[in-house]
Amino acid sequence: MNTKEELLEHLREILKAEGRALGMYVELARSVSSAQLKAFFTDLSKEEEHHAKIVREMIALLEGSAQEPWHEPVPDPSE
């Protein structure tokens, strides 16, 4: 697997984790009666939504990009 594929795999796992965290915070916000806790968990869920958006954008950028070397090219000894 090349570096781009590895990054995409990791980003997809991160996106799943963000989704799980978002769901957890939404559920917690629904389950508490305290307005302060409800607002706290709602704010956290919004942060997770924002994180997921960033990760989706990163995935889209990587999927649309050509594989480029991530290191300096090795010099040709004949030059």
Buried (B, 14 or more C-beta within 10 A) or exposed (E): EEEBEEBBEEBEEBBEBBBEBBEBBBEBBEEBEEEEEBEBBBEBBEBBBEBBEBBBEBBEEBEEEEEEEEEEEEEEEEE
